[in-house]
Amino acid sequence: MKSLDDDQAVETISIPLAGKSSIADHMVIASGRSSRQVASMATKLAAKIKEEFGKVARIEGLPVADWVLIDADDVIVHLFRPEVRSFYNLERMWAFGDEQDAKAGAA
């Protein structure tokens, strides 16, 4: 999160996935203002993960950099250009179950 903040990522959120999915414990979603910024953030983040944790993060989507996925095992990071993020709307997909659970609990 600090790396993304240092690189001026926009609308950064962290979604806890523990107990909801076996793919990771957390998902981070953030936007960059351009493909160039998204690519730069992804490259720097992967380098920091390797430096600090000794893990080689897998990166998908870097050549185009509209949507870059960084798989760091327990954490999945999605970096988007704003238009692409709006189109896929991953936040809604992962938070949808929580909204339904909250409504059912309030009833």
Backbone as a ProteinNet text record, in pm:
[ID]
protein_1_A
[PRIMARY]
MKSLDDDQAVETISIPLAGKSSIADHMVIASGRSSRQVASMATKLAAKIKEEFGKVARIEGLPVADWVLIDADDVIVHLFRPEVRSFYNLERMWAFGDEQDAKAGAA
[TERTIARY]
83.5	0	88.8	197.4	285.6	350.4	392.4	453.6	356.2	232.4	131.9	103.9	100.2	79.5	196.2	318.5	437.3	435.6	377.6	371	243.7	173	52.8	-60.1	-80.9	-195.8	-323.1	-429.5	-556.9	-658.3	-741.3	-851.4	-804.6	-704.4	-650.5	-738.8	-778.2	-856.6	-797.2	-819.2	-776.9	-901.2	-919.1	-1034.8	-984.9	-1027.6	-986.9	-1059.7	-984.4	-1042.4	-1036.7	-970.1	-958.3	-1097.8	-1119.1	-1248.8	-1347.1	-1316.9	-1404.9	-1351.1	-1218	-1154.4	-1022.9	-986.3	-859.5	-746.7	-776.6	-672.7	-572.1	-617.2	-528.3	-597.9	-521.8	-578.7	-628.5	-567	-605.3	-599.1	-685	-680.7	-670.7	-575.6	-559.1	-595.2	-674.8	-715.2	-679	-613.4	-573.9	-574.1	-576.3	-573.4	-452.5	-408.6	-307.2	-371.1	-313.5	-373.5	-349.8	-251.8	-218.9	-157.8	-147.6	-84.5	60.2	126.3	266.6	279.7	190	194.8	161.2	62.5	25.2	144.5	211.8	328.6	440.5	464.4	569.2	537.6	413.5	373.8	391.6	351.3	361.9	507	591.6	733.2	798.9	772.3	829.8	777.7	648	590.1	650.2	664.7	725.1	868.9	943.6	1082	1085	992.1	988.1	947.7	856.6	817.1	937.2	1013.5	1132	1235.9	1257.3	1357.1	1320.3	1194.7	1154	1115.4	1058.7	1007.3	1077.2	1164.2	1235.8	1148.1	1030.3	937.9	940.6	933.7	922.5	774.4	722.7	581.6	561.5	455	420.7	337	368.2	300.1	236.1	109.7	36.9	-14.7	-10.8	-69.2	22.9	149.1	243	264	270.3	296.5	194	65.8	-37.5	-63.6	-63.9	-78.1	-211.2	-318.1	-452.2	-498.6	-464.9	-495.9	-377.4	-308.9	-194.1	-226.6	-202.5	-224.5	-88.9	-70.6	52.5	13.6	65.3	36	154.1	135.4	240.1	199.4	139.7	92.7	-24.2	1.6	-106.2	-180.5	-123.2	-183.7	-188	-304.6	-322.7	-345.1	-270.6	-283.2	-330.2	-436.9	-488.8	-463.6	-394.1	-369.5	-437.7	-517.4	-598.3	-579.4	-608.4	-640.9	-785.1	-827.4	-962.1	-1076.7	-1069.3	-1179.2	-1193.4	-1081.8	-1082.8	-1133.5	-1093.7	-1140.1	-1291.3	-1345.9	-1490.8	-1563.4	-1505.8	-1569	-1578.8	-1469.7	-1468.1	-1527.5	-1517.3	-1580.9	-1559.9	-1434.2	-1403.2	-1448.9	-1447.6	-1491	-1633.4	-1720.1	-1860.3	-1871.7	-1795.3	-1802.3	-1763.5	-1657.6	-1612.7	-1689.8	-1748.1	-1822.3	-1969.4	-2017.3	-2159.5	-2211.3	-2138.6	-2180.1	-2191.7	-2102.3	-2106.9	-2232.8	-2273.4	-2395.2	-2516.9	-2523.3	-2634.4	-2638	-2519.9	-2511.9	-2555.1	-2515.6	-2551.4	-2701.5	-2762.1	-2907.9	-2983.5	-2935.3	-3001	-2990.3	-2876.3	-2856.5	-2940.3	-2970	-3048.7	-3197.2	-3238.4	-3382.1	-3435.5
-118.3	0	125.9	122.4	238.8	263.6	157.6	172	237.8	194.4	252.6	398.1	426.3	563.7	652.8	602.3	677.6	706.3	614.7	631	703.9	762.6	842.9	763.7	641.5	562.8	632.3	613.2	678.8	573.3	609.3	523.3	382.4	374.1	245.2	185.7	60.7	-9.4	-147.2	-200.4	-336.1	-414.5	-529.8	-613.8	-742	-768.7	-894.1	-1012.2	-1115	-1232.5	-1357.6	-1349.4	-1466.4	-1518.7	-1646.4	-1707.7	-1693.3	-1607.1	-1588	-1656.4	-1666.6	-1721.6	-1787.8	-1887.7	-1955.7	-1897.2	-1796.6	-1742.4	-1654.1	-1585.7	-1495	-1453.4	-1389.2	-1336.8	-1193.4	-1120	-980.3	-951.5	-860	-808.8	-657.2	-600.8	-455.7	-409.7	-304.2	-247	-99.7	-53.7	87.1	130.3	261.1	316.6	406.2	412.6	508.1	598.7	713.5	810.4	776.4	691	655.4	515.8	459.3	327.7	331.7	441.2	456.1	453.4	522.8	523	384.3	317.7	183.1	88.1	93.2	7.1	37.9	165	205.4	157.7	175.6	130.8	-20.4	-95.3	-241.7	-286.5	-227	-263.1	-232.6	-113.9	-76.6	-165.1	-194.9	-278.5	-418.9	-477.5	-610.6	-609.6	-503.5	-492.4	-480.3	-403.4	-388.3	-518.2	-592.8	-722.4	-816.2	-818	-903.9	-859.6	-728.5	-673.2	-697.9	-673.3	-681	-820.7	-902.5	-1032.8	-1150	-1122.4	-1228.6	-1311.3	-1259.6	-1331.4	-1269.2	-1353.7	-1304.2	-1298.2	-1177.4	-1158.5	-1180.9	-1249.6	-1271.6	-1154.5	-1105.9	-988.7	-1026.3	-988.7	-1009.3	-874.2	-852.4	-732.8	-613.5	-632.1	-519.3	-453.8	-528.5	-461	-353.1	-378.1	-279.7	-186.3	-242.5	-168.6	-95.9	-149.1	-99.9	-159.7	-287.8	-362.4	-454	-431.3	-514	-588.9	-719.2	-802.5	-844.1	-826.2	-867.4	-972.8	-1092.6	-1203.5	-1222.3	-1184.1	-1198.2	-1303.8	-1411	-1523.7	-1485.7	-1433	-1401.2	-1272.9	-1192.8	-1065.8	-1058.5	-1023.6	-1001.4	-851.7	-790.1	-646	-624.6	-546.6	-508.5	-359.2	-322.9	-182.6	-152.2	-47.5	-15.3	128.7	153.2	288.5	309.2	432.1	454.4	400.1	416.3	370.5	218.8	149.4	3.5	-44.8	22.8	-13.1	2	108.9	129.9	19.4	-21.6	-124.5	-257.9	-302.2	-432.8	-429.5	-319.1	-297.7	-414.5	-450.8	-562.7	-538.8	-414	-384.3	-433.5	-407.7	-448.2	-600	-666.9	-812.1	-874.2	-823.7	-882.2	-832.2	-714.8	-660.6	-697.3	-748	-777.1	-872.6	-978.2	-1073.9	-1010.6	-915.7	-847.1	-763.4	-696.1	-614.5	-703	-817.1	-908.6	-961.8	-998.1	-1047.7	-941.8	-817.2	-707.3	-683.5	-687.2	-668.6	-782.7	-904.6	-1019.3	-1012.6	-967.1	-955	-844.7	-739.7	-627.7	-659.2	-756.8	-787.2	-862.6
0	0	0	77.1	81.7	-54	-120.2	-252.6	-349.6	-349.3	-438.2	-401.6	-272	-227.5	-270.6	-256	-298.3	-448.8	-526.4	-671.9	-717.7	-622.7	-648.7	-713.1	-666.5	-711.3	-663.5	-739.1	-710.7	-667	-569.8	-522.8	-486.9	-403.3	-360.8	-252.1	-271.8	-169.7	-147.2	-28.2	5.6	45.7	-15	13.1	79.2	204.2	268.1	203.9	166.1	101.4	187.6	300.9	387.7	422	398.7	424.1	308.7	211.8	96	-27.7	-35.9	-154.9	-117.7	-195.3	-170.9	-255.7	-340.7	-428.4	-356	-249.4	-174.8	-46.2	43.1	166.9	149.9	56.6	32	-117.3	-158.5	-294.7	-284.8	-355.6	-359.2	-500	-507.4	-635.1	-633	-738.8	-747.3	-893.3	-912.9	-1048.5	-1066.8	-1191.6	-1233.3	-1337.2	-1357.7	-1449.9	-1596.6	-1624.7	-1763.4	-1765.6	-1885.4	-1899.6	-1853.1	-1881.7	-1839.5	-1687.3	-1616.4	-1470.3	-1415.4	-1473.5	-1429.2	-1444.5	-1558.9	-1582.2	-1483.3	-1458.1	-1364.4	-1222.6	-1178.7	-1044.5	-1031	-1133.7	-1129.3	-1120.3	-1201.1	-1202.4	-1068.1	-1014.4	-884.4	-772	-775.1	-670.6	-673.3	-790.5	-801.7	-749.8	-779.4	-730.6	-577.7	-519.8	-373.8	-305.2	-366	-309.7	-306.4	-413.9	-419	-316.8	-307	-214.9	-69	-33	107.4	153.5	62.4	103.9	36.3	-58.9	-128.5	-221.1	-256.2	-344.3	-483	-583.9	-721.2	-755.1	-767.4	-800.7	-950.1	-983.3	-1123.4	-1173.3	-1292.5	-1347.7	-1480.8	-1497.9	-1623.1	-1672.1	-1802.1	-1861.6	-1873.6	-1845.8	-1844.9	-1981.4	-2091.8	-2220.4	-2256.9	-2232	-2265.3	-2147.3	-2026.6	-1899.9	-1884.9	-1945.7	-1915.5	-1782.8	-1765	-1643.2	-1617.3	-1507	-1471.3	-1342.9	-1345	-1228	-1173.2	-1043.1	-975.6	-873	-890.2	-800.3	-707	-581.2	-480.4	-377.2	-423.4	-343.4	-252.5	-132.8	-39.2	-74.5	-161.8	-201.3	-353.4	-405.3	-548.7	-567.1	-657	-681.1	-824.5	-838.9	-970.7	-987.9	-1092.9	-1124.8	-1257.6	-1260.1	-1377.2	-1422.4	-1549.6	-1592.7	-1549.4	-1513.7	-1458.5	-1544.1	-1676.2	-1762.2	-1757.4	-1753.6	-1750.5	-1615	-1509.3	-1374.7	-1365.1	-1418.7	-1416.8	-1493	-1605.5	-1687.8	-1613.5	-1552.2	-1486.1	-1345.9	-1276.3	-1146.3	-1048.5	-1026	-936.9	-793	-748.8	-611.8	-588.7	-683.8	-669.1	-665.6	-750.9	-756.3	-621.3	-559	-433	-312.5	-318.6	-204.9	-210	-322.5	-340.9	-233.9	-202.9	-100.7	36.2	68	197	209.8	101.6	105.2	129.1	63.2	81	224.3	279.2	416.1	515.4	494.5	585	581.8	464.4	453.7	521.7	505.8	567.3	719.1	769.3	913.7	975.2	898.5	949.7	949.7	872.5	860.1	978.4
[MASK]
+++++++++++++++++++++++++++++++++++++++++++++++++++++++++++++++++++++++++++++++++++++++++++++++++++++++++++

